[in-house]
């Protein structure tokens, strides 16, 4: 079900490079903490909800374990997030938890549930529940009579979960997220660590720990790309019910 991104896949390089350059400039201006007197009149004030730099240290690459990690983005995101929540576990333990569920939530090869390698989309977050941090699953689908082209409700949900200091995993359509062609839908799990909003409430960009790329810690993706890929999975999101240990100690 999940797979590593193909670095050689066709993608709109110029568009992506331009957007990434814009995001880097926004982040540079934020880091420099420009005084109000020196700030250009047209510079947008970006509001961040999350702690991407603190959480970046927990992110890992799913292929670090070799071929065994090829379909394990959901396993890796759960393990990384659980570690940040103060729960000791390993990717192997999470695989075994999924394989031992009835019916199985995870498998590969002959043991793949429904013939799909990796984690069943509807079961992403199973380790949150099994390891005691709780799991809230959210979807926003057309089947329920929702206007899925309007992503404001899912974005508000994402914002609320991040503001509570919860670990948030989003399931996205991999070809849409990475901008490559695929013969069939391919889902991918990322750990959302921060969402950045413009003054009018628009999602400008997100920070994620993305296990699908080698440099995926605190990776930045533009809001439109994220929402378009997220929409393909009915905006599926899994959140812990507890907050990161540092959350209650920091100033809000």
N, C-alpha and C positions, 0 to 999 in steps of 0.2 A: 504493500500500500504506500509506504513512504520510501523515498529514494534520495540519494545524494544528488545535488544539482550538477548537471553536466557543464563544466567550464567551457566546453567548446560549442555549446548550444547557441543557435542564432538568437540574437537579441538586439534591440535598438541601442547600440553602443553610444551614439552621440546624444540621444535624448537622456539616457541614464546618466551619462557623464555630466551633462549640464545640470541635471537635477541634483546629483550628488555634490557638485561644486557649490550650488546655491545653499544646500544644507550645511556644508562645511563652513561657508561664510557666516550663516546664522549662528552656528555654534561658536565660531571664533569671536564674533561680536559679543555673545553672551559671556564667554570666558574672560574677555578683557574688561567686563564690567564697566562699560563706558558710562561716564557721568551724564546726567540729563542735559547739562549745558552743551556737551559736545556731541550728543546723539543727533543724527540727521532727522529731520522732521518726518521722513517717510519710512523710517526704520520701524518695523512691526515689533511690538512687545510680545514675545512668545512666552506662554505660561506652560511650565512643565509639571506633569503629575507622575511622579515616580522617582526612583533612585538608580539610574542606569550605571553610574560609575561604581557605586558600592556593589551592585549585583553582577557587574561584568566579570569579577574574579571567579565566579562560580560557573561560568559558561564553558562548555567543552565542545569539541568537534566529534561528530558521531563516527567518523572514519578513523579516529585515533586507535580504535581497537581492530583495525583492518576490515576485511570483508564482513565480519560478523556484525558490524555496525551499519551496514548499508541501508537497512530499512528501520533503523532505530531512532529516528528523530523524536518520537513521542517518549520512548524509554529514556533518552538522554535528557530531554527537557524536564521530565518528571524528577529524575535523579538530581539534576542541577538545582532545580527549585526547592526540592526537599532539603538539600544540603544547606541552602540559604535560609530555610525555615528552621534550621537547627536539628534536623532529623538525619541521622547517619544511615546511609544505605549505599548500595552499589547498583550499577546497571545490570549486573548478572542477577541480583536479587529481584530487581523489578521485572526482568524477563521471566523469571521463574514464577513470580506472583501472577503474572498474566497468563502463563501457560497452565497454571494450576486452577484457574478460575473455571467455573462451570456455568455456561460454556466458556471456552478459552477467550481471553481478550487479546492475546498475543501469540504469535507463532511464526515459524519460518519453514520453508520446504514442505515436507510431507505433513508437518504439524501446523501449517498455516491455516488459520480459521477462514472458512469460506474460500480457500485457495488463494488468499491475499497475504503476502508477506508483511510482517510488521504488526501494528496495533490496529484493531478495529476502530474506525473513527468514533463511533458512539461510545467507546469505552476509554477514550483518552482521559487520563486523570485517575484511572483506577488505583494507581499507587498512592495518590493523595488519600484516598479513602482507607486503603489497606494499612497505611502507615500513620493514621490517626490525625491528619490535619484537615480532614473534611474535604468534600468536593461539591462545588456548585457548577452545574452545566447549564449553559445558556445558548439558545438558538433563536433566530428571528427569521421565520420562513414564510414563503408565499402560501404554502399549504395552510397556514394558520390565518390567512387573510391579511397579511402584512404587505405593505409596499416595500419590497426589498431593495428597490432602487434608492429609497431614502434611508441612508445609513445612520441617521441622527440618533435613533433609539439605541442601536447596538453600540455606537460610539459613546453615548451617555453611560451605558452599562459598563463599558471598558473603563471610562473615566472614574466611575464610582468605585469599582473594584481596586483600581490602582490607588485611589485616594485613601483606601482603608489599609493599604500596605499588604494586600493579598498577593500571592503568587498567581500570575495570570498566563495561561497558555492559550494561544489562538491557533486554530486550524485553518490553513489557507490552501487554496489551489496552487500547487507548485508551478505549473506552466505559466499561470497568470502572474504569480509573485516574482518569478525569475525571468519572465518574458522569453519563453522558448516554446517550440512546437512539440506537441505530444499526441500520440494516437488515442490515448484515453486519459480520463481525469486521474490526477495523481496528487493526493493530499500531502501536506507537510505541516509539522507542528513547530511553532516558535514560541519562545518565552518573552512576552512583552514586559519590558522593564520600565518604560516611560512613554507617555504620550504628550506631544507638544501641540498647543492650541494657539490660534490667532485670537486677537481681541473679540472677534465676532463669533468665537466658539468653533471655528472650523479646525478639523484635525490636519495640522500642517505636516507633521512627520512623526514617526515612532522610533523608539530605540528597542532593539530586541537582542537577546542572546540567541543566535541562529545556529543550531548544530549542523546545518547543511553546508556550511562553508568554513574553510580553515580559520579565517579571521572573523568569526561570527560574534565575538564578544562585543557588546555595545554597538552593534551594527545599526546604521540609520537607513530607514526606507521612507520614501515620501508617502504622505497620507493617501493620495489617490491610488497608488499602486497597491498599498495594503488593503484598502477598502474593497477594491475591485476583486482581489484574490480572496479576501475574507468572505465576500458576498457569495462566492461559488460554493461555500460550505454552509450556507445559511447562518453566517456569522458565528459559527460554533466557537465557544469560549469555555474554558474550564478554569475555575478559580479555587484556591484554598479557602477554607473558612477561618483560618487563623492568619495573623499578620507576621511579618518578619520580626525577629527578636529586637532589632534596633528601632523599629518603627515607633513604639510608644515612648522611647527615650528622647527622640529628636524633636526639635521645635517644628511645629506645623506652621 
